[in-house]
């Protein structure tokens, strides 16, 4: 079993590295926090706020997943869960906006943009806080949904092996990550996100 496990992990580590763009985030007007099943993203976004990378947060994410690998036992939206986590870490509630409708990455971006416009906000720049292996997909989506705003990506720096937890073991994380990779070329062909070059070695790792 250990041999099979390591055989799966080796190509997964290569995919993990490809899916990250590893920006150095630049301080911006807004930190957009992309909801998912991992509250560490909310904790990281709170740290970004305290370090001066944004004057306020937009937590985006609805009740996006039920009955799949990304499902949670939360009784609130991802946006609400993330906001609660950020408040518990000292981010003032009045510095957090909620976008609780999005059920996919395009809607995360589109509805956040609409929310800010409705509230008279036209940020000059944003920081996009997300889990590490969503970086490339978020970036490709921004290029279609909100191309005019300057943005940088931010994720907690860690290896794939460090990302795993008891609640997010390899058997759960790796299929989710491969789904993100697959969406890159499918959504790129459909015009839902910017096309990405996937190197042959990454495709081989995927297979």
Beta strands, then each sheet from edge to edge (+ up, - down):
strand 1: 30-34
strand 2: 56-60
strand 3: 96-99
strand 4: 125-129
strand 5: 150-154
sheet 1: 3+ 2+ 1+ 4+ 5+
end
